[in-house]
Amino acid sequence: MKTAFKSYAQNFEDLMLYRALGHVERGCYIDIGAQHPEVDSVSKAFFDRGWQGVHVEPVPHYADLLRKGRPGDRVIEAAVSNCVGYTKLIVFPDTGLSTTVPQIAAGHVDLGVPALELDVPTVTLASIAEELGDAEVHWLKIDVEGFEKEVLQGWDPATLRPWLVVVESTLPNSTQSSHSEWEELLAKADYVHVYADGLNRFYATVERAEQLKPAFALPPNVFDDVQLSKHSFMCRELCQELQEQQVELAARYESAQLQLEQADVRHQAMLKSLSWRITSPLRKALHLLSFAARKREAAAQPQLSPGTRGWLAKMEAIEEKRHS
């Protein structure tokens, strides 16, 4: 039976890549601007299927999460650029907005998003390719908040030739397209455009385009049998409702637990009270009277079989012993 595909990516990027590359076993990826190992991750679904690869993430917090969450993968704590060195990174904590582009950062700051600056090392796609050696890379994703052109300028297609390249193609937090600034670099490297999802553009090598392009003929749909992760932006209202229900249930449980404990305290106090001890003979007498009345009622009932009478006698003996 086919297993449903669980998508972790922000806009089904992982699903579209898996359509084209699902036949590859234990493939290899490069995730530029990887951020979180699960939330909005393009590589998580592939990692769960035995793939491995390289994550490049300049924000220390997310790089550390990737090291812990992706055993066996290579995590490079750096920004990707067109040269090796250092650059200033404007970090917007707990978001995917961190950028090396001052103009873009200024826009977020103007909206009141808290920011801090870090000096971080830079690497190039060419230097990453040197570390990989002869390993074949099946997909490359670039999500660098306005720095796409510089990333592609540091790439040598002769030494690093992923089957598919996915590049975020709109300005941060905007529907305004930005691919005209850098798409020519992919065209010169003999990559052809095969799909656009409103946020990203997908490119395939010319030598594999005929094989891979049919996978991008249709957008994600019901026939993909896809499941969303709990972190999916599209599940945010449902997750919020579930969280509120969990909080309510926890509060009700704690209240019931407290009431039970209070009832037990009252019960123990009653058993130790003077009135309980004084009335003990009266309770025993009432029990005996009740027992005798039940016997009389039983005698007035129609004759029972010997087996039934034996069973009732045994039950009465147990009951009498319990109260003696």
N, C-alpha and C positions, 0 to 999 in steps of 0.2 A: 504494500500500500504506500502511495506517495506521501511523504511528510510535508506538511505545510511549511512554506518559507517564512521565517520570522525576520521582519525588516526592522533594523535599528536606525537607518539613515534618515536624514531630515526630510528628504523628498523622493524616497524610493530609489536613490542612486544605486544602492546595493542590489536591489531586485533587478534593475535593468542590466547591471553588469553580470549578475548571475544568469540571467537569460542567455547571454552570449557566451559565458564562460563556465556554465555549470558542468559541462562535460570534462573540465580540467580537474584532475585530482591533485591535491596538495600544491596548488599554484603559489605564485609570489606576487605581492603588491607593494607599492610605495604610497604612503599616505602623508601628503604634505599639508601641515596644519591639522594634525590628527585630533587634537584636543582630548576629549574624554574617551576612555576605552569602550564605553557602551552608549552613552547618550549621544544621539545624532551621529553615530559612528558608521562609516561606510564599510569598514573592514571587519567589524565584529561578526557578521554572519559568515564571512569567509574563514575567519579564525576558528569559529566553532566547527567548521567542516575540514579542518586540518591544514588550511593554508597558513603561510607565515610570510613575514615581510619586514618593512622598515617604516617606522613612524618618525616624523620630524615635527617636533613641537617645542617652541621657544619658551612657553610659560612654565616655570618650574613646577607649579602645583599639578598641572596636567601631565607633564612629563613623568612625574613621580607616580601618578595614578596609572599611566600606561606601563611603566616598568612592573608595577604590582599586578596589573590586570592582564598583561600579555606575556606570560612566560615563554621564552624562546624567540620572541621577536626582538628586533634591534630598535632601540629608542635613541634618537639623536636629539639632544636638548639644544636646539639652535634654530635660527631663522634661515630660510633659503633665499638666496639672492643671486646676483650675477657675478659675485666675487667672494672669495674667502676673506674673512676679517671680522669686524664687529659693527653693530648698528644699534640704534636706540629703538627700543620696543615700548610702545605705549600700551600698558596692560589695563584692561577693564575686568577686574576680578569677577569670577563666576559667570562669565559670558563668553561668547565666541567672537567678540568684537575687537580683540587685541590686534593692533596693526603697527606697521613700521612707517605708515604714510601719515605725516603730520596733519595734512588737510582733512583727511578722513577722521582722524582722532579728534580734531577740533570740533567737528560736527557732533560727535557723541558727547564731548565735554559741554558743549553749548546746551545740550538737552538735559544736563545734570547727571550724567553717568559718571560715577567716581572713577578716577584713573590714577595710575602711578607709572613711573618710567623706570625701565631697566636697560642696562647695556648687555646685549646678548651676542654670542658669536654667530657668524654666518657661514653657511656651507653652500655649495652649488650642486645642482643635479649631476654635473660631471664628477664631482668629488664623491658623491654617493655611489655613482656607477663604479668608480674605482674600488670601493669597499665590497660591492656585490660581485665583482669579477665577472665570470661567465654566466651567472645565474640569469635565467630568462624571466623577465617581469611581464606579468599578464595585464595588470592595470596600474595606472598612475592617477592619483587624484590631487588636485591643487586647489586649496581653499585658503587664501592668504590675504583676504580683506584689502584688495586694491593693489597688491604687489605682484600680480600675475605675470606681467611683462618681464620684470626683472628675473623672476624664477625661470621663465622659458629662455631668457637670454643666457643663463648659465648652464644650458643643456646642450649636450653633444649627442644628437640622434644616432650618430654612427656607433656609439658605445652603449647607449641606453635606448632601447626601442620597445617600449611597452606595446602590447597589442591594442590597448585602448587607453585613451587619456580623457579624464574628466576635469573640466575647469569651471569653477564658479564664474558666471559670466554676467552678473549684474553688480552694480555698485552696492556696497553694504547697506542692508536694510532698505533696499529700493528695488523697483522693477526696471529701472533704467539700465539698458544693456551696456556692457563695457567691452565686449569681445573684439570690437574693431581695433582696439589698441594693441592686441597681441595675436590675433588669429593668423596673421600672415606668417608668423614664426612657425606655426604648426603646418601651414600649407607648404612652406619651403622645406619642411622636414618630411614631406610626402605623407601627411595625414589628411584624411577627408572627414568632413562633418557628417555624422550619422544620426544625431538625435539632439533635441533641446527639450528641457522639461520646465522652462520658465525661470529656473535658477541656475542651471548648469548647461554646458554644451559638451557633447560626447564626440570624440574623434577616434577613428580607427586607422591603422597603417594601411596604405594603399594595397599592400600585398595580401592583407587579410580582410579588406573591406567587404568583398563579395561574400565571404563566409560569415562575417559577423553582423552585417547590416540588417538582415531579416529579423534579428532579435529585437530591433528597435522600431519595427514597423508600427506597433501599437503602444499606447501608454499603458501603465499598470491597470489591470482590470480584474474582474471577479475570477477569471480563469487562471490567474496566477496563483490562486489559493494562498494568499499572503496573510500573515498575522502581524499585528503591530506590537512593538515592545511597550512595556509599561511607561517608558519615558517619552513615547511619541507625542509630538506637539498636537497631533490630531486626536489624541486621547485625553487631552488635558482636563476637559470638563468631567469626563467619566472618572478619571483618577482623583479629581478633587472631591467628587461626590463619594467615592469609595473611602477616601481618607476621612471625610467628615463622618461617615457611617462608622468607621473603625473607632474614631474618637468617642462617638456617642455610645457605642457598645462597651468600650472600655470603662467609661464613666458609670454605665448601668451595672456592669459587673462589680466594680469597686463598691458601689452603693449596696448591692445585694450581699456582697461579702461582709460589709460592715454590719448590716442588719442581722445577718446570720450569727456573727460573733457576739453582737449585743444580746440576741435571743439566748445564745448558749450561756452567757454570763448570768442572765436572769434565771435560766433553768437551774444552773448549778447553785445559785443563791437560794432558790426555792427548796432544793433537796436538802440543803444544810440548815434550813430554818427550823425554829422550835415548833411552829404550827404544823409543819409537815411530819415531824416526828410524833407529835401528840395525836394527830389524826391517822396514823398508820394502822392501829387496830380497827378503826372504823372502816377504812378502805378495804382491809382484809375481810371484814364481816360482809360488806357490800358485795365483794367478789364471790364469797361463798353463797350468799343468797342468789346472786345472779346465776351462778353455776347450777344451783339446785333447780332454779326455774327453767333453765335450759334442759335439764334432764327430764323434768316433768313434761315439757313440750315435746321432747323427743319420744317419750313413752306414748304420748297421744298420737304420734304419727303412725302411718301404716307400717306393717311389719317389713323390715328390711332383710336383705339377704345376709347370711352369716358373714360373708366377706366384707360387706359394707359396714355391718355392726362392729366388726373387729377393727376396721380402719377408723371409725368414729371414736371407739374406745381408746385407741392409741393416741388420737389427736387430743382427746380430753385429758388423758394422762399427761401428755406433754404440756398442755395449757396449765393444768393444776400444779405441775412441778415448777413451771416458770414463775408462778405467783406465790409459791410456798416460801 
